[in-house]
Amino acid sequence: MISQVLSAPWRLHDFAPGEGLAAGAHTATFDDHAWTPVPVPGDVHRALISAGRIAHPFFDRNEPGCAWIEDREWWYRLTFDGPVPG
């Protein structure tokens, strides 16, 4: 049995609802180089805070400025080599 650590390098990107699948974000050939590198385990809010895309929603009056996150479709990606069926 072969095991592989799947902790890095995960990437995160948002799409309008339904656009991720239509854009082919699930395909192996999809270009994800512009996506945000993120730690896993983790969550979208923490990843966006770390990347400087949002201010922390629990400080001051930042929460309304983060409401757009709930209206987006979020995709995580990781590329790795797996066993070849055969």
PDB file of N, CA, C and O in Angstrom:
ATOM      1  N   MET A   1       0.834  -1.177   0.000  1.00  0.00           N
ATOM      2  CA  MET A   1       0.000   0.000   0.000  1.00  0.00           C
ATOM      3  C   MET A   1       0.882   1.244   0.000  1.00  0.00           C
ATOM      4  O   MET A   1       1.848   1.333   0.758  1.00  0.00           O
ATOM      5  N   ILE A   2       0.541   2.191  -0.850  1.00  0.00           N
ATOM      6  CA  ILE A   2       1.275   3.450  -0.952  1.00  0.00           C
ATOM      7  C   ILE A   2       0.472   4.530  -0.238  1.00  0.00           C
ATOM      8  O   ILE A   2      -0.743   4.624  -0.408  1.00  0.00           O
ATOM      9  N   SER A   3       1.154   5.340   0.556  1.00  0.00           N
ATOM     10  CA  SER A   3       0.455   6.455   1.198  1.00  0.00           C
ATOM     11  C   SER A   3       1.133   7.755   0.783  1.00  0.00           C
ATOM     12  O   SER A   3       2.317   7.783   0.447  1.00  0.00           O
ATOM     13  N   GLN A   4       0.360   8.813   0.815  1.00  0.00           N
ATOM     14  CA  GLN A   4       0.873  10.113   0.413  1.00  0.00           C
ATOM     15  C   GLN A   4       0.252  11.169   1.320  1.00  0.00           C
ATOM     16  O   GLN A   4      -0.947  11.122   1.597  1.00  0.00           O
ATOM     17  N   VAL A   5       1.052  12.111   1.777  1.00  0.00           N
ATOM     18  CA  VAL A   5       0.554  13.211   2.596  1.00  0.00           C
ATOM     19  C   VAL A   5      -0.108  14.226   1.670  1.00  0.00           C
ATOM     20  O   VAL A   5       0.493  14.658   0.686  1.00  0.00           O
ATOM     21  N   LEU A   6      -1.340  14.603   1.983  1.00  0.00           N
ATOM     22  CA  LEU A   6      -2.083  15.530   1.135  1.00  0.00           C
ATOM     23  C   LEU A   6      -2.293  16.867   1.833  1.00  0.00           C
ATOM     24  O   LEU A   6      -3.375  17.449   1.758  1.00  0.00           O
ATOM     25  N   SER A   7      -1.259  17.351   2.509  1.00  0.00           N
ATOM     26  CA  SER A   7      -1.405  18.593   3.267  1.00  0.00           C
ATOM     27  C   SER A   7      -1.002  19.841   2.488  1.00  0.00           C
ATOM     28  O   SER A   7      -1.352  20.947   2.900  1.00  0.00           O
ATOM     29  N   ALA A   8      -0.287  19.706   1.392  1.00  0.00           N
ATOM     30  CA  ALA A   8       0.136  20.897   0.653  1.00  0.00           C
ATOM     31  C   ALA A   8       0.500  20.507  -0.762  1.00  0.00           C
ATOM     32  O   ALA A   8       0.797  19.332  -0.979  1.00  0.00           O
ATOM     33  N   PRO A   9       0.501  21.349  -1.693  1.00  0.00           N
ATOM     34  CA  PRO A   9       0.116  22.763  -1.692  1.00  0.00           C
ATOM     35  C   PRO A   9      -1.322  22.950  -2.206  1.00  0.00           C
ATOM     36  O   PRO A   9      -1.532  23.016  -3.418  1.00  0.00           O
ATOM     37  N   TRP A  10      -2.279  23.033  -1.338  1.00  0.00           N
ATOM     38  CA  TRP A  10      -3.670  23.279  -1.701  1.00  0.00           C
ATOM     39  C   TRP A  10      -3.818  24.708  -2.207  1.00  0.00           C
ATOM     40  O   TRP A  10      -3.041  25.592  -1.844  1.00  0.00           O
ATOM     41  N   ARG A  11      -4.827  24.925  -3.052  1.00  0.00           N
ATOM     42  CA  ARG A  11      -5.128  26.248  -3.593  1.00  0.00           C
ATOM     43  C   ARG A  11      -6.630  26.487  -3.487  1.00  0.00           C
ATOM     44  O   ARG A  11      -7.425  25.546  -3.481  1.00  0.00           O
ATOM     45  N   LEU A  12      -7.004  27.761  -3.402  1.00  0.00           N
ATOM     46  CA  LEU A  12      -8.400  28.150  -3.207  1.00  0.00           C
ATOM     47  C   LEU A  12      -8.770  29.240  -4.205  1.00  0.00           C
ATOM     48  O   LEU A  12      -7.973  30.134  -4.489  1.00  0.00           O
ATOM     49  N   HIS A  13      -9.988  29.158  -4.732  1.00  0.00           N
ATOM     50  CA  HIS A  13     -10.471  30.185  -5.664  1.00  0.00           C
ATOM     51  C   HIS A  13     -11.991  30.246  -5.590  1.00  0.00           C
ATOM     52  O   HIS A  13     -12.658  29.260  -5.276  1.00  0.00           O
ATOM     53  N   ASP A  14     -12.518  31.426  -5.888  1.00  0.00           N
ATOM     54  CA  ASP A  14     -13.974  31.593  -5.878  1.00  0.00           C
ATOM     55  C   ASP A  14     -14.510  31.817  -7.282  1.00  0.00           C
ATOM     56  O   ASP A  14     -13.836  32.348  -8.164  1.00  0.00           O
ATOM     57  N   PHE A  15     -15.739  31.392  -7.445  1.00  0.00           N
ATOM     58  CA  PHE A  15     -16.476  31.570  -8.688  1.00  0.00           C
ATOM     59  C   PHE A  15     -17.884  32.020  -8.333  1.00  0.00           C
ATOM     60  O   PHE A  15     -18.336  31.838  -7.203  1.00  0.00           O
ATOM     61  N   ALA A  16     -18.570  32.605  -9.297  1.00  0.00           N
ATOM     62  CA  ALA A  16     -20.000  32.833  -9.129  1.00  0.00           C
ATOM     63  C   ALA A  16     -20.654  31.456  -9.082  1.00  0.00           C
ATOM     64  O   ALA A  16     -20.129  30.511  -9.671  1.00  0.00           O
ATOM     65  N   PRO A  17     -21.785  31.319  -8.397  1.00  0.00           N
ATOM     66  CA  PRO A  17     -22.426  29.998  -8.294  1.00  0.00           C
ATOM     67  C   PRO A  17     -22.615  29.336  -9.663  1.00  0.00           C
ATOM     68  O   PRO A  17     -23.187  29.919 -10.584  1.00  0.00           O
ATOM     69  N   GLY A  18     -22.119  28.111  -9.764  1.00  0.00           N
ATOM     70  CA  GLY A  18     -22.229  27.321 -10.982  1.00  0.00           C
ATOM     71  C   GLY A  18     -21.100  27.528 -11.976  1.00  0.00           C
ATOM     72  O   GLY A  18     -20.962  26.735 -12.907  1.00  0.00           O
ATOM     73  N   GLU A  19     -20.295  28.556 -11.815  1.00  0.00           N
ATOM     74  CA  GLU A  19     -19.245  28.845 -12.792  1.00  0.00           C
ATOM     75  C   GLU A  19     -18.014  27.968 -12.659  1.00  0.00           C
ATOM     76  O   GLU A  19     -17.306  27.762 -13.645  1.00  0.00           O
ATOM     77  N   GLY A  20     -17.733  27.442 -11.465  1.00  0.00           N
ATOM     78  CA  GLY A  20     -16.555  26.601 -11.282  1.00  0.00           C
ATOM     79  C   GLY A  20     -16.608  25.350 -12.136  1.00  0.00           C
ATOM     80  O   GLY A  20     -15.643  25.011 -12.821  1.00  0.00           O
ATOM     81  N   LEU A  21     -17.724  24.676 -12.092  1.00  0.00           N
ATOM     82  CA  LEU A  21     -17.894  23.464 -12.893  1.00  0.00           C
ATOM     83  C   LEU A  21     -17.892  23.806 -14.375  1.00  0.00           C
ATOM     84  O   LEU A  21     -17.251  23.121 -15.172  1.00  0.00           O
ATOM     85  N   ALA A  22     -18.605  24.860 -14.747  1.00  0.00           N
ATOM     86  CA  ALA A  22     -18.667  25.269 -16.152  1.00  0.00           C
ATOM     87  C   ALA A  22     -17.289  25.664 -16.678  1.00  0.00           C
ATOM     88  O   ALA A  22     -16.990  25.448 -17.853  1.00  0.00           O
ATOM     89  N   ALA A  23     -16.453  26.237 -15.825  1.00  0.00           N
ATOM     90  CA  ALA A  23     -15.104  26.650 -16.230  1.00  0.00           C
ATOM     91  C   ALA A  23     -14.135  25.471 -16.295  1.00  0.00           C
ATOM     92  O   ALA A  23     -13.036  25.597 -16.835  1.00  0.00           O
ATOM     93  N   GLY A  24     -14.543  24.325 -15.747  1.00  0.00           N
ATOM     94  CA  GLY A  24     -13.667  23.159 -15.756  1.00  0.00           C
ATOM     95  C   GLY A  24     -12.688  23.120 -14.607  1.00  0.00           C
ATOM     96  O   GLY A  24     -11.634  22.494 -14.718  1.00  0.00           O
ATOM     97  N   ALA A  25     -13.014  23.780 -13.495  1.00  0.00           N
ATOM     98  CA  ALA A  25     -12.102  23.842 -12.345  1.00  0.00           C
ATOM     99  C   ALA A  25     -11.779  22.463 -11.782  1.00  0.00           C
ATOM    100  O   ALA A  25     -10.814  22.310 -11.033  1.00  0.00           O
ATOM    101  N   HIS A  26     -12.559  21.482 -12.128  1.00  0.00           N
ATOM    102  CA  HIS A  26     -12.347  20.118 -11.623  1.00  0.00           C
ATOM    103  C   HIS A  26     -11.411  19.292 -12.507  1.00  0.00           C
ATOM    104  O   HIS A  26     -11.044  18.174 -12.145  1.00  0.00           O
ATOM    105  N   THR A  27     -11.032  19.827 -13.643  1.00  0.00           N
ATOM    106  CA  THR A  27     -10.210  19.056 -14.574  1.00  0.00           C
ATOM    107  C   THR A  27      -8.722  19.185 -14.265  1.00  0.00           C
ATOM    108  O   THR A  27      -8.270  20.198 -13.731  1.00  0.00           O
ATOM    109  N   ALA A  28      -7.987  18.167 -14.601  1.00  0.00           N
ATOM    110  CA  ALA A  28      -6.544  18.148 -14.326  1.00  0.00           C
ATOM    111  C   ALA A  28      -5.790  19.219 -15.101  1.00  0.00           C
ATOM    112  O   ALA A  28      -4.724  19.654 -14.665  1.00  0.00           O
ATOM    113  N   THR A  29      -6.314  19.647 -16.224  1.00  0.00           N
ATOM    114  CA  THR A  29      -5.607  20.620 -17.061  1.00  0.00           C
ATOM    115  C   THR A  29      -5.979  22.066 -16.742  1.00  0.00           C
ATOM    116  O   THR A  29      -5.442  22.983 -17.364  1.00  0.00           O
ATOM    117  N   PHE A  30      -6.870  22.288 -15.802  1.00  0.00           N
ATOM    118  CA  PHE A  30      -7.289  23.650 -15.452  1.00  0.00           C
ATOM    119  C   PHE A  30      -6.119  24.409 -14.830  1.00  0.00           C
ATOM    120  O   PHE A  30      -5.445  23.887 -13.943  1.00  0.00           O
ATOM    121  N   ASP A  31      -5.873  25.635 -15.287  1.00  0.00           N
ATOM    122  CA  ASP A  31      -4.756  26.436 -14.785  1.00  0.00           C
ATOM    123  C   ASP A  31      -5.144  27.083 -13.448  1.00  0.00           C
ATOM    124  O   ASP A  31      -5.983  27.982 -13.412  1.00  0.00           O
ATOM    125  N   ASP A  32      -4.537  26.626 -12.361  1.00  0.00           N
ATOM    126  CA  ASP A  32      -4.847  27.162 -11.032  1.00  0.00           C
ATOM    127  C   ASP A  32      -3.685  27.960 -10.436  1.00  0.00           C
ATOM    128  O   ASP A  32      -3.634  28.162  -9.223  1.00  0.00           O
ATOM    129  N   HIS A  33      -2.764  28.408 -11.267  1.00  0.00           N
ATOM    130  CA  HIS A  33      -1.602  29.129 -10.741  1.00  0.00           C
ATOM    131  C   HIS A  33      -1.952  30.467 -10.109  1.00  0.00           C
ATOM    132  O   HIS A  33      -1.214  30.947  -9.248  1.00  0.00           O
ATOM    133  N   ALA A  34      -3.054  31.076 -10.512  1.00  0.00           N
ATOM    134  CA  ALA A  34      -3.464  32.357  -9.926  1.00  0.00           C
ATOM    135  C   ALA A  34      -4.307  32.163  -8.667  1.00  0.00           C
ATOM    136  O   ALA A  34      -4.707  33.139  -8.033  1.00  0.00           O
ATOM    137  N   TRP A  35      -4.573  30.933  -8.311  1.00  0.00           N
ATOM    138  CA  TRP A  35      -5.371  30.649  -7.125  1.00  0.00           C
ATOM    139  C   TRP A  35      -4.546  30.942  -5.865  1.00  0.00           C
ATOM    140  O   TRP A  35      -3.316  30.975  -5.907  1.00  0.00           O
ATOM    141  N   THR A  36      -5.239  31.151  -4.761  1.00  0.00           N
ATOM    142  CA  THR A  36      -4.596  31.475  -3.488  1.00  0.00           C
ATOM    143  C   THR A  36      -4.095  30.208  -2.801  1.00  0.00           C
ATOM    144  O   THR A  36      -4.884  29.299  -2.542  1.00  0.00           O
ATOM    145  N   PRO A  37      -2.787  30.127  -2.497  1.00  0.00           N
ATOM    146  CA  PRO A  37      -2.282  28.982  -1.728  1.00  0.00           C
ATOM    147  C   PRO A  37      -2.869  29.035  -0.310  1.00  0.00           C
ATOM    148  O   PRO A  37      -2.899  30.096   0.313  1.00  0.00           O
ATOM    149  N   VAL A  38      -3.332  27.891   0.193  1.00  0.00           N
ATOM    150  CA  VAL A  38      -3.962  27.855   1.515  1.00  0.00           C
ATOM    151  C   VAL A  38      -3.532  26.619   2.288  1.00  0.00           C
ATOM    152  O   VAL A  38      -3.233  25.579   1.702  1.00  0.00           O
ATOM    153  N   PRO A  39      -3.504  26.744   3.621  1.00  0.00           N
ATOM    154  CA  PRO A  39      -3.238  25.557   4.439  1.00  0.00           C
ATOM    155  C   PRO A  39      -4.518  24.736   4.585  1.00  0.00           C
ATOM    156  O   PRO A  39      -5.623  25.276   4.633  1.00  0.00           O
ATOM    157  N   VAL A  40      -4.341  23.436   4.653  1.00  0.00           N
ATOM    158  CA  VAL A  40      -5.450  22.519   4.907  1.00  0.00           C
ATOM    159  C   VAL A  40      -4.985  21.592   6.009  1.00  0.00           C
ATOM    160  O   VAL A  40      -3.895  21.034   5.885  1.00  0.00           O
ATOM    161  N   PRO A  41      -5.742  21.388   7.084  1.00  0.00           N
ATOM    162  CA  PRO A  41      -7.100  21.878   7.252  1.00  0.00           C
ATOM    163  C   PRO A  41      -7.136  23.385   7.496  1.00  0.00           C
ATOM    164  O   PRO A  41      -6.158  23.988   7.937  1.00  0.00           O
ATOM    165  N   GLY A  42      -8.276  23.961   7.200  1.00  0.00           N
ATOM    166  CA  GLY A  42      -8.489  25.387   7.356  1.00  0.00           C
ATOM    167  C   GLY A  42      -9.873  25.732   6.848  1.00  0.00           C
ATOM    168  O   GLY A  42     -10.694  24.848   6.605  1.00  0.00           O
ATOM    169  N   ASP A  43     -10.126  27.010   6.689  1.00  0.00           N
ATOM    170  CA  ASP A  43     -11.425  27.430   6.165  1.00  0.00           C
ATOM    171  C   ASP A  43     -11.243  28.645   5.273  1.00  0.00           C
ATOM    172  O   ASP A  43     -10.186  29.276   5.278  1.00  0.00           O
ATOM    173  N   VAL A  44     -12.266  28.968   4.515  1.00  0.00           N
ATOM    174  CA  VAL A  44     -12.204  30.047   3.534  1.00  0.00           C
ATOM    175  C   VAL A  44     -11.886  31.385   4.195  1.00  0.00           C
ATOM    176  O   VAL A  44     -11.022  32.119   3.715  1.00  0.00           O
ATOM    177  N   HIS A  45     -12.571  31.707   5.286  1.00  0.00           N
ATOM    178  CA  HIS A  45     -12.351  33.002   5.936  1.00  0.00           C
ATOM    179  C   HIS A  45     -10.896  33.178   6.388  1.00  0.00           C
ATOM    180  O   HIS A  45     -10.285  34.214   6.126  1.00  0.00           O
ATOM    181  N   ARG A  46     -10.357  32.188   7.051  1.00  0.00           N
ATOM    182  CA  ARG A  46      -8.965  32.289   7.513  1.00  0.00           C
ATOM    183  C   ARG A  46      -7.985  32.383   6.353  1.00  0.00           C
ATOM    184  O   ARG A  46      -6.993  33.108   6.425  1.00  0.00           O
ATOM    185  N   ALA A  47      -8.268  31.646   5.287  1.00  0.00           N
ATOM    186  CA  ALA A  47      -7.403  31.706   4.114  1.00  0.00           C
ATOM    187  C   ALA A  47      -7.420  33.099   3.491  1.00  0.00           C
ATOM    188  O   ALA A  47      -6.375  33.612   3.091  1.00  0.00           O
ATOM    189  N   LEU A  48      -8.595  33.712   3.408  1.00  0.00           N
ATOM    190  CA  LEU A  48      -8.707  35.044   2.816  1.00  0.00           C
ATOM    191  C   LEU A  48      -8.074  36.109   3.710  1.00  0.00           C
ATOM    192  O   LEU A  48      -7.493  37.073   3.213  1.00  0.00           O
ATOM    193  N   ILE A  49      -8.184  35.938   5.013  1.00  0.00           N
ATOM    194  CA  ILE A  49      -7.525  36.861   5.946  1.00  0.00           C
ATOM    195  C   ILE A  49      -6.010  36.766   5.761  1.00  0.00           C
ATOM    196  O   ILE A  49      -5.334  37.787   5.638  1.00  0.00           O
ATOM    197  N   SER A  50      -5.479  35.549   5.741  1.00  0.00           N
ATOM    198  CA  SER A  50      -4.034  35.338   5.585  1.00  0.00           C
ATOM    199  C   SER A  50      -3.518  35.881   4.258  1.00  0.00           C
ATOM    200  O   SER A  50      -2.394  36.379   4.180  1.00  0.00           O
ATOM    201  N   ALA A  51      -4.341  35.785   3.215  1.00  0.00           N
ATOM    202  CA  ALA A  51      -3.937  36.262   1.890  1.00  0.00           C
ATOM    203  C   ALA A  51      -4.126  37.763   1.733  1.00  0.00           C
ATOM    204  O   ALA A  51      -3.758  38.327   0.703  1.00  0.00           O
ATOM    205  N   GLY A  52      -4.700  38.420   2.749  1.00  0.00           N
ATOM    206  CA  GLY A  52      -4.915  39.863   2.683  1.00  0.00           C
ATOM    207  C   GLY A  52      -6.103  40.278   1.835  1.00  0.00           C
ATOM    208  O   GLY A  52      -6.231  41.450   1.480  1.00  0.00           O
ATOM    209  N   ARG A  53      -6.972  39.333   1.507  1.00  0.00           N
ATOM    210  CA  ARG A  53      -8.136  39.661   0.676  1.00  0.00           C
ATOM    211  C   ARG A  53      -9.286  40.239   1.482  1.00  0.00           C
ATOM    212  O   ARG A  53     -10.119  40.963   0.937  1.00  0.00           O
ATOM    213  N   ILE A  54      -9.346  39.929   2.784  1.00  0.00           N
ATOM    214  CA  ILE A  54     -10.382  40.500   3.641  1.00  0.00           C
ATOM    215  C   ILE A  54      -9.761  40.877   4.984  1.00  0.00           C
ATOM    216  O   ILE A  54      -8.740  40.329   5.397  1.00  0.00           O
ATOM    217  N   ALA A  55     -10.407  41.826   5.647  1.00  0.00           N
ATOM    218  CA  ALA A  55     -10.044  42.138   7.030  1.00  0.00           C
ATOM    219  C   ALA A  55     -10.760  41.129   7.924  1.00  0.00           C
ATOM    220  O   ALA A  55     -11.781  40.565   7.531  1.00  0.00           O
ATOM    221  N   HIS A  56     -10.237  40.903   9.105  1.00  0.00           N
ATOM    222  CA  HIS A  56     -10.865  39.928  10.001  1.00  0.00           C
ATOM    223  C   HIS A  56     -12.300  40.360  10.284  1.00  0.00           C
ATOM    224  O   HIS A  56     -12.522  41.479  10.747  1.00  0.00           O
ATOM    225  N   PRO A  57     -13.281  39.493  10.014  1.00  0.00           N
ATOM    226  CA  PRO A  57     -14.690  39.886  10.156  1.00  0.00           C
ATOM    227  C   PRO A  57     -15.125  40.173  11.588  1.00  0.00           C
ATOM    228  O   PRO A  57     -16.167  40.797  11.788  1.00  0.00           O
ATOM    229  N   PHE A  58     -14.369  39.743  12.586  1.00  0.00           N
ATOM    230  CA  PHE A  58     -14.782  39.974  13.970  1.00  0.00           C
ATOM    231  C   PHE A  58     -14.116  41.187  14.603  1.00  0.00           C
ATOM    232  O   PHE A  58     -14.326  41.456  15.786  1.00  0.00           O
ATOM    233  N   PHE A  59     -13.317  41.923  13.838  1.00  0.00           N
ATOM    234  CA  PHE A  59     -12.719  43.162  14.322  1.00  0.00           C
ATOM    235  C   PHE A  59     -13.533  44.338  13.811  1.00  0.00           C
ATOM    236  O   PHE A  59     -14.005  44.344  12.673  1.00  0.00           O
ATOM    237  N   ASP A  60     -13.685  45.319  14.661  1.00  0.00           N
ATOM    238  CA  ASP A  60     -14.333  46.573  14.302  1.00  0.00           C
ATOM    239  C   ASP A  60     -15.656  46.304  13.583  1.00  0.00           C
ATOM    240  O   ASP A  60     -16.477  45.525  14.067  1.00  0.00           O
ATOM    241  N   ARG A  61     -15.863  46.934  12.449  1.00  0.00           N
ATOM    242  CA  ARG A  61     -17.102  46.757  11.685  1.00  0.00           C
ATOM    243  C   ARG A  61     -16.816  46.088  10.343  1.00  0.00           C
ATOM    244  O   ARG A  61     -17.348  46.495   9.311  1.00  0.00           O
ATOM    245  N   ASN A  62     -15.978  45.069  10.368  1.00  0.00           N
ATOM    246  CA  ASN A  62     -15.541  44.404   9.144  1.00  0.00           C
ATOM    247  C   ASN A  62     -16.520  43.359   8.623  1.00  0.00           C
ATOM    248  O   ASN A  62     -16.462  42.997   7.448  1.00  0.00           O
ATOM    249  N   GLU A  63     -17.408  42.872   9.466  1.00  0.00           N
ATOM    250  CA  GLU A  63     -18.269  41.765   9.053  1.00  0.00           C
ATOM    251  C   GLU A  63     -19.101  42.064   7.808  1.00  0.00           C
ATOM    252  O   GLU A  63     -19.155  41.211   6.922  1.00  0.00           O
ATOM    253  N   PRO A  64     -19.754  43.223   7.685  1.00  0.00           N
ATOM    254  CA  PRO A  64     -20.527  43.480   6.461  1.00  0.00           C
ATOM    255  C   PRO A  64     -19.679  43.453   5.186  1.00  0.00           C
ATOM    256  O   PRO A  64     -20.173  43.080   4.122  1.00  0.00           O
ATOM    257  N   GLY A  65     -18.422  43.842   5.288  1.00  0.00           N
ATOM    258  CA  GLY A  65     -17.538  43.828   4.128  1.00  0.00           C
ATOM    259  C   GLY A  65     -17.125  42.434   3.691  1.00  0.00           C
ATOM    260  O   GLY A  65     -16.532  42.264   2.626  1.00  0.00           O
ATOM    261  N   CYS A  66     -17.435  41.431   4.513  1.00  0.00           N
ATOM    262  CA  CYS A  66     -17.098  40.044   4.187  1.00  0.00           C
ATOM    263  C   CYS A  66     -18.316  39.240   3.739  1.00  0.00           C
ATOM    264  O   CYS A  66     -18.200  38.052   3.440  1.00  0.00           O
ATOM    265  N   ALA A  67     -19.467  39.873   3.691  1.00  0.00           N
ATOM    266  CA  ALA A  67     -20.710  39.164   3.366  1.00  0.00           C
ATOM    267  C   ALA A  67     -20.686  38.549   1.966  1.00  0.00           C
ATOM    268  O   ALA A  67     -21.362  37.550   1.722  1.00  0.00           O
ATOM    269  N   TRP A  68     -19.925  39.129   1.055  1.00  0.00           N
ATOM    270  CA  TRP A  68     -19.861  38.617  -0.317  1.00  0.00           C
ATOM    271  C   TRP A  68     -19.351  37.180  -0.386  1.00  0.00           C
ATOM    272  O   TRP A  68     -19.629  36.464  -1.348  1.00  0.00           O
ATOM    273  N   ILE A  69     -18.609  36.763   0.628  1.00  0.00           N
ATOM    274  CA  ILE A  69     -18.020  35.415   0.639  1.00  0.00           C
ATOM    275  C   ILE A  69     -19.106  34.347   0.570  1.00  0.00           C
ATOM    276  O   ILE A  69     -18.930  33.314  -0.076  1.00  0.00           O
ATOM    277  N   GLU A  70     -20.211  34.596   1.228  1.00  0.00           N
ATOM    278  CA  GLU A  70     -21.313  33.629   1.251  1.00  0.00           C
ATOM    279  C   GLU A  70     -22.015  33.507  -0.095  1.00  0.00           C
ATOM    280  O   GLU A  70     -22.729  32.533  -0.332  1.00  0.00           O
ATOM    281  N   ASP A  71     -21.822  34.480  -0.978  1.00  0.00           N
ATOM    282  CA  ASP A  71     -22.474  34.465  -2.288  1.00  0.00           C
ATOM    283  C   ASP A  71     -21.610  33.855  -3.377  1.00  0.00           C
ATOM    284  O   ASP A  71     -21.987  33.862  -4.549  1.00  0.00           O
ATOM    285  N   ARG A  72     -20.461  33.329  -3.000  1.00  0.00           N
ATOM    286  CA  ARG A  72     -19.541  32.754  -3.969  1.00  0.00           C
ATOM    287  C   ARG A  72     -19.460  31.245  -3.809  1.00  0.00           C
ATOM    288  O   ARG A  72     -19.804  30.697  -2.762  1.00  0.00           O
ATOM    289  N   GLU A  73     -19.007  30.595  -4.844  1.00  0.00           N
ATOM    290  CA  GLU A  73     -18.753  29.155  -4.845  1.00  0.00           C
ATOM    291  C   GLU A  73     -17.247  28.988  -4.641  1.00  0.00           C
ATOM    292  O   GLU A  73     -16.457  29.565  -5.389  1.00  0.00           O
ATOM    293  N   TRP A  74     -16.844  28.214  -3.647  1.00  0.00           N
ATOM    294  CA  TRP A  74     -15.417  28.089  -3.298  1.00  0.00           C
ATOM    295  C   TRP A  74     -14.896  26.723  -3.683  1.00  0.00           C
ATOM    296  O   TRP A  74     -15.500  25.698  -3.369  1.00  0.00           O
ATOM    297  N   TRP A  75     -13.771  26.722  -4.364  1.00  0.00           N
ATOM    298  CA  TRP A  75     -13.133  25.492  -4.809  1.00  0.00           C
ATOM    299  C   TRP A  75     -11.748  25.389  -4.195  1.00  0.00           C
ATOM    300  O   TRP A  75     -10.977  26.348  -4.182  1.00  0.00           O
ATOM    301  N   TYR A  76     -11.454  24.204  -3.688  1.00  0.00           N
ATOM    302  CA  TYR A  76     -10.101  23.847  -3.239  1.00  0.00           C
ATOM    303  C   TYR A  76      -9.534  22.884  -4.277  1.00  0.00           C
ATOM    304  O   TYR A  76     -10.252  22.048  -4.825  1.00  0.00           O
ATOM    305  N   ARG A  77      -8.237  23.017  -4.536  1.00  0.00           N
ATOM    306  CA  ARG A  77      -7.567  22.096  -5.469  1.00  0.00           C
ATOM    307  C   ARG A  77      -6.239  21.639  -4.889  1.00  0.00           C
ATOM    308  O   ARG A  77      -5.561  22.372  -4.170  1.00  0.00           O
ATOM    309  N   LEU A  78      -5.896  20.430  -5.219  1.00  0.00           N
ATOM    310  CA  LEU A  78      -4.592  19.860  -4.899  1.00  0.00           C
ATOM    311  C   LEU A  78      -4.222  18.909  -6.021  1.00  0.00           C
ATOM    312  O   LEU A  78      -5.033  18.079  -6.431  1.00  0.00           O
ATOM    313  N   THR A  79      -3.015  19.027  -6.513  1.00  0.00           N
ATOM    314  CA  THR A  79      -2.537  18.109  -7.535  1.00  0.00           C
ATOM    315  C   THR A  79      -1.572  17.131  -6.891  1.00  0.00           C
ATOM    316  O   THR A  79      -0.659  17.518  -6.161  1.00  0.00           O
ATOM    317  N   PHE A  80      -1.789  15.875  -7.172  1.00  0.00           N
ATOM    318  CA  PHE A  80      -0.890  14.836  -6.651  1.00  0.00           C
ATOM    319  C   PHE A  80      -0.905  13.649  -7.571  1.00  0.00           C
ATOM    320  O   PHE A  80      -1.833  13.474  -8.360  1.00  0.00           O
ATOM    321  N   ASP A  81       0.118  12.833  -7.474  1.00  0.00           N
ATOM    322  CA  ASP A  81       0.204  11.614  -8.262  1.00  0.00           C
ATOM    323  C   ASP A  81      -0.475  10.483  -7.510  1.00  0.00           C
ATOM    324  O   ASP A  81      -0.189  10.244  -6.337  1.00  0.00           O
ATOM    325  N   GLY A  82      -1.353   9.806  -8.176  1.00  0.00           N
ATOM    326  CA  GLY A  82      -2.037   8.672  -7.584  1.00  0.00           C
ATOM    327  C   GLY A  82      -1.692   7.396  -8.329  1.00  0.00           C
ATOM    328  O   GLY A  82      -0.988   7.433  -9.338  1.00  0.00           O
ATOM    329  N   PRO A  83      -2.183   6.269  -7.839  1.00  0.00           N
ATOM    330  CA  PRO A  83      -1.905   5.016  -8.528  1.00  0.00           C
ATOM    331  C   PRO A  83      -2.590   4.984  -9.888  1.00  0.00           C
ATOM    332  O   PRO A  83      -3.688   5.513 -10.058  1.00  0.00           O
ATOM    333  N   VAL A  84      -1.937   4.365 -10.835  1.00  0.00           N
ATOM    334  CA  VAL A  84      -2.494   4.211 -12.178  1.00  0.00           C
ATOM    335  C   VAL A  84      -3.286   2.913 -12.206  1.00  0.00           C
ATOM    336  O   VAL A  84      -2.742   1.848 -11.910  1.00  0.00           O
ATOM    337  N   PRO A  85      -4.577   2.992 -12.562  1.00  0.00           N
ATOM    338  CA  PRO A  85      -5.369   1.759 -12.628  1.00  0.00           C
ATOM    339  C   PRO A  85      -4.797   0.823 -13.685  1.00  0.00           C
ATOM    340  O   PRO A  85      -4.300   1.261 -14.723  1.00  0.00           O
ATOM    341  N   GLY A  86      -4.874  -0.419 -13.413  1.00  0.00           N
ATOM    342  CA  GLY A  86      -4.334  -1.258 -14.455  1.00  0.00           C
ATOM    343  C   GLY A  86      -4.410  -2.656 -14.188  1.00  0.00           C
ATOM    344  O   GLY A  86      -3.979  -3.465 -15.010  1.00  0.00           O
TER     345      GLY A  86
END
